[in-house]
């Protein structure tokens, strides 16, 4: 008597790994992808530069405008970054705030003036930009105050003395005693 066992076909583990590899490549974050291809013969070489980080800016207030300036970020060899992204932060909470006209987008210089800045205490940063590449964000500037005092602490107010109740004595001339009811 011959007994035949039923066998299940299982795909080899190598095929399963090859099938899952593209899905895993999409799910795993990567910092940078770069590729070069060429045809020909002979030696080849390639070079890349690291994006520089920004330097702490200075900020000054004039009315509702804030002028922000910073040193140029340079690559090894001295070439400057093509532009900068300027960011504004609430100095008390650290929360980012939208940058207004004059400093929004990529700024092609090392200074800009943001117009119509809302009242508050703000600090700024700059980030070097080169095309779609961004360098490291600078440290924050010293805080600047727009539209008034940095704190809204109440100053002690002077309290006027209350009028005295009851009899009072005045000594301007003859002595007169006056009671609370005028008698």
SULSUL-V590571 format. One record per backbone hydrogen bond with DSSP energy under -1.0 kcal/mol. CO is the residue of the C=O (numbers start at 1). NH is the residue of the N-H. E is the energy in kcal/mol with one decimal. If there is no record, write none. Layout:
CO;NH;E
CO;NH;E
This chain:
12;16;-1.6
13;17;-2.3
14;18;-2.3
15;19;-2.0
16;20;-1.8
17;21;-1.5
20;24;-2.2
21;25;-2.3
22;26;-1.4
23;27;-1.6
24;28;-1.9
58;69;-2.4
60;67;-2.7
62;65;-1.9
64;117;-3.2
65;62;-2.7
66;114;-2.8
67;60;-2.0
68;112;-2.2
69;58;-2.8
73;81;-2.5
75;78;-2.5
79;75;-3.2
83;129;-3.1
84;107;-3.3
85;127;-1.9
87;125;-2.1
88;97;-2.7
89;123;-2.1
90;94;-3.1
95;90;-2.9
100;103;-1.7
101;115;-2.7
107;84;-1.9
110;70;-2.1
112;68;-3.1
114;66;-2.1
120;146;-3.1
121;91;-2.6
122;144;-2.9
123;89;-2.8
124;141;-2.4
125;87;-1.9
126;138;-2.2
127;85;-2.5
128;135;-3.1
129;83;-1.6
130;133;-2.1
133;130;-2.4
136;54;-2.7
144;122;-2.8
146;120;-2.2
168;178;-1.6
170;176;-1.0
171;173;-1.4
176;170;-1.2
178;168;-1.7
179;182;-1.5
